[in-house]
């Protein structure tokens, strides 16, 4: 599937509805990922594979976005749409790659959380260095 799309996690709410409305004029298909699908690989989610059996393992409460087949200009317009539409940011965002396509949703969330924490610690260290 080469159609641009965004997978939305834990956004079955008004914020998610705003994001989905924002995607329409961009030609970006938006799909909510259900917790029953968390055991599927990201590639399987994109392909629309049905989970068998549904995921009964660990879940997570974090909002997360996975962008698929989004060339740079479309990605830029999507991210600008958050500011233009006054939609609060989603902290965990990723682009589907050949590497992460084999991961399930929990592995992606874990990796993004680690990256976010490393960035936060790096910023804190940089602040300390510039203050000292």
HUVENRA-V40494 format. One record per helix or strand. SS is the DSSP state (alpha for helix, beta for strand). FROM is the first residue (numbers start at 0). TO is the last residue. If there is no record, write none. Layout:
ss;from;to
SS;FROM;TO
SS;FROM;TO
This chain:
ss;from;to
beta;4;8
alpha;13;23
beta;28;32
alpha;34;36
beta;40;40
alpha;41;46
beta;63;67
alpha;71;83
beta;91;94
alpha;99;101
beta;103;103
alpha;104;130
